[in-house]
């Protein structure tokens, strides 16, 4: 019932937004030759995290660069904390151009472009540096190009970061400790199956519902980088944190393809470069944040449990059957290509 109501409300909202968006673009339509000179355009940009998070600071940087370089002919309106919807809803908003920018984790993207799930392979990236090289290189670009078939334009990769487990039940130091834990996962089948394989009892859920679910005990735990755990105040409802580092989660900077295609070539270049530059800034802030916040989480009363290399190796072995199973679903070629790029970048 609740779900039906949510679906109905979302549909209504999309209709209303589409109606407004329609009017707006009529008034500001391009000249038909791809040139948008002299017209003011508005980018509605939304993210899931709050305004304290490096993701939002990065978005403000994008706004600053775009507005400056286009002399204000492109305005960027920013929305945080899922004000425009959860990741999946916002991606759908882009497809109908009722919203122009979103920066989701790559995990829910797999529901649109299966190849994105390659980044959901546990323990794929050994370090942030290797992730940067693969994502910013040819392989990363190849995967971004797949978005065009979904009316989306991928402009750059940003960083969510290495994900760590928190819960309110017990200290987790080994595979055995996952047993029966009710863990929220992102809306992604590989994540769901990997946590099942570890013995947990996972539930996929939008990020916007997570805090309440933990507060009410619908789930025992979740996994996200320290920056998110701290800045979203998850320590208020979670007691334990372990440095599982089980997945490196990229963000992907998406633009509505309809909107992008209607920009002049010059403005296309400006938004692309702004997304990349703001992304570098966001990655830097994010890395500083992730370094700092584990200590702050402990100061807020969370108990930290160290995962040894052996325990992490055991987790990796345990989920290997899931990885093997998904290889063909994701596409053998792309999986092999990413493994090769990781190896190359790790040298
Ligand atoms: C924010 C999400 C979030 C992600 C998740 O929109 O869902 O857990 O890590 O940060 O993209």
Boltz pocket constraint, residues with backbone or C-beta under 6 A from the ligand:
constraints:
  - pocket:
      binder: B
      contacts: [[A, 47], [A, 48], [A, 49], [A, 87], [A, 103], [A, 104], [A, 105], [A, 160], [A, 186], [A, 205], [A, 206], [A, 207], [A, 223], [A, 224], [A, 228], [A, 249]]
      max_distance: 6.0
